Amino acid sequence: MDSKERDSKGRSGLSPLVTGILVVAVLGAGALGFMAYQRIAGSRPVPIGEILADLRSYDGTVVHVEGEVTSTMNLVVKWFEISDGTGSITVVTERGLPTVGTTVAVDGQVNELFNLGGISKTVLMEMPERQ
């Protein structure tokens, strides 16, 4: 088997570690009473770059962000990446996935999943729509 065949086999584009962490994050958010958070629709969007630059202040808080959808993934857990020009963040959702290229507004809880040796992952756990 040459290197080209080896590189093309078994690659999903997402490491099992990241997938596992996202699954744990979704389950953990539900267990902690994610539904108890109040929706903040109509508030001014927080720049994604500001959130990522000050995780100590934002981790665990509910924010409103807006940005363009740059990618989507539906693999056990549904998530999409949005960018607002100041940064990008992964949004984990229970709803249908938006189309790449559309602009979306998201209310959700900021969660720093891990920060290990300079590698970190922060996600926004989207809040369900109000009934």
VENKADA-V6006 format. One record per pair of residues at least 6 apart in sequence whose ideal C-beta (glycine too) atoms are under 8 Angstrom apart, sorted by the first residue. I is the first residue (numbers start at 0). GAP is how many residues later the second one is. If there is no record, write none. Layout:
# VENKADA-V6006
i:I gap:GAP
i:I gap:GAP
This chain:
# VENKADA-V6006
i:11 gap:63
i:13 gap:59
i:13 gap:61
i:17 gap:103
i:18 gap:56
i:18 gap:57
i:18 gap:58
i:20 gap:92
i:20 gap:93
i:20 gap:100
i:21 gap:55
i:21 gap:57
i:21 gap:68
i:21 gap:70
i:21 gap:91
i:21 gap:101
i:22 gap:53
i:22 gap:54
i:24 gap:67
i:24 gap:86
i:24 gap:88
i:24 gap:98
i:24 gap:100
i:25 gap:51
i:25 gap:66
i:25 gap:99
i:28 gap:63
i:28 gap:80
i:28 gap:82
i:28 gap:96
i:33 gap:75
i:33 gap:91
i:33 gap:93
i:34 gap:93
i:36 gap:25
i:36 gap:72
i:36 gap:90
i:37 gap:24
i:38 gap:68
i:38 gap:88
i:38 gap:91
i:39 gap:22
i:39 gap:23
i:39 gap:24
i:39 gap:67
i:40 gap:23
i:40 gap:64
i:40 gap:66
i:42 gap:21
i:43 gap:20
i:44 gap:19
i:44 gap:20
i:44 gap:21
i:44 gap:39
i:44 gap:60
i:45 gap:12
i:45 gap:17
i:45 gap:18
i:45 gap:19
i:46 gap:18
i:46 gap:37
i:46 gap:39
i:46 gap:40
i:47 gap:17
i:47 gap:19
i:47 gap:34
i:47 gap:35
i:47 gap:36
i:47 gap:38
i:47 gap:39
i:47 gap:40
i:47 gap:41
i:48 gap:35
i:48 gap:37
i:48 gap:38
i:49 gap:8
i:49 gap:36
i:50 gap:7
i:50 gap:12
i:50 gap:14
i:50 gap:36
i:50 gap:38
i:50 gap:59
i:50 gap:71
i:51 gap:35
i:51 gap:37
i:51 gap:70
i:54 gap:55
i:54 gap:57
i:54 gap:67
i:57 gap:52
i:58 gap:51
i:58 gap:52
i:58 gap:53
i:58 gap:63
i:59 gap:49
i:59 gap:50
i:59 gap:51
i:60 gap:48
i:60 gap:49
i:61 gap:45
i:61 gap:46
i:61 gap:47
i:61 gap:48
i:61 gap:65
i:62 gap:44
i:62 gap:45
i:62 gap:46
i:62 gap:47
i:62 gap:61
i:63 gap:41
i:63 gap:42
i:63 gap:43
i:64 gap:17
i:64 gap:19
i:64 gap:24
i:64 gap:40
i:64 gap:41
i:64 gap:43
i:64 gap:59
i:65 gap:16
i:65 gap:18
i:65 gap:37
i:65 gap:38
i:65 gap:39
i:65 gap:40
i:66 gap:15
i:66 gap:16
i:66 gap:17
i:66 gap:18
i:66 gap:21
i:66 gap:22
i:66 gap:36
i:66 gap:37
i:67 gap:14
i:67 gap:15
i:67 gap:16
i:67 gap:33
i:67 gap:34
i:67 gap:35
i:67 gap:36
i:68 gap:11
i:68 gap:12
i:68 gap:13
i:68 gap:29
i:68 gap:30
i:68 gap:31
i:68 gap:32
i:68 gap:33
i:68 gap:34
i:68 gap:35
i:69 gap:11
i:69 gap:12
i:69 gap:13
i:69 gap:18
i:69 gap:30
i:70 gap:9
i:70 gap:10
i:70 gap:29
i:71 gap:6
i:71 gap:7
i:71 gap:8
i:71 gap:9
i:71 gap:25
i:71 gap:26
i:71 gap:27
i:71 gap:28
i:72 gap:6
i:72 gap:7
i:73 gap:23
i:76 gap:15
i:77 gap:14
i:77 gap:15
i:77 gap:16
i:77 gap:17
i:77 gap:18
i:77 gap:19
i:78 gap:11
i:78 gap:12
i:78 gap:13
i:78 gap:14
i:78 gap:44
i:79 gap:10
i:79 gap:11
i:79 gap:13
i:79 gap:17
i:79 gap:18
i:80 gap:7
i:80 gap:8
i:80 gap:9
i:80 gap:10
i:81 gap:6
i:81 gap:7
i:81 gap:9
i:81 gap:22
i:81 gap:24
i:88 gap:33
i:88 gap:34
i:88 gap:35
i:89 gap:31
i:89 gap:32
i:89 gap:33
i:89 gap:34
i:90 gap:15
i:90 gap:17
i:90 gap:32
i:90 gap:33
i:90 gap:35
i:91 gap:31
i:91 gap:32
i:91 gap:33
i:91 gap:34
i:92 gap:33
i:93 gap:32
i:93 gap:34
i:94 gap:31
i:94 gap:33
i:94 gap:34
i:97 gap:6
i:105 gap:18
i:105 gap:20
i:106 gap:19
i:106 gap:20
i:107 gap:16
i:107 gap:17
i:107 gap:18
i:107 gap:19
i:108 gap:15
i:108 gap:16
i:108 gap:18
i:109 gap:12
i:109 gap:13
i:109 gap:14
i:110 gap:11
i:110 gap:12
i:110 gap:13
i:110 gap:14
i:111 gap:8
i:111 gap:9
i:111 gap:10
i:112 gap:7
i:112 gap:8
i:112 gap:9
i:112 gap:10
i:113 gap:6
i:113 gap:7
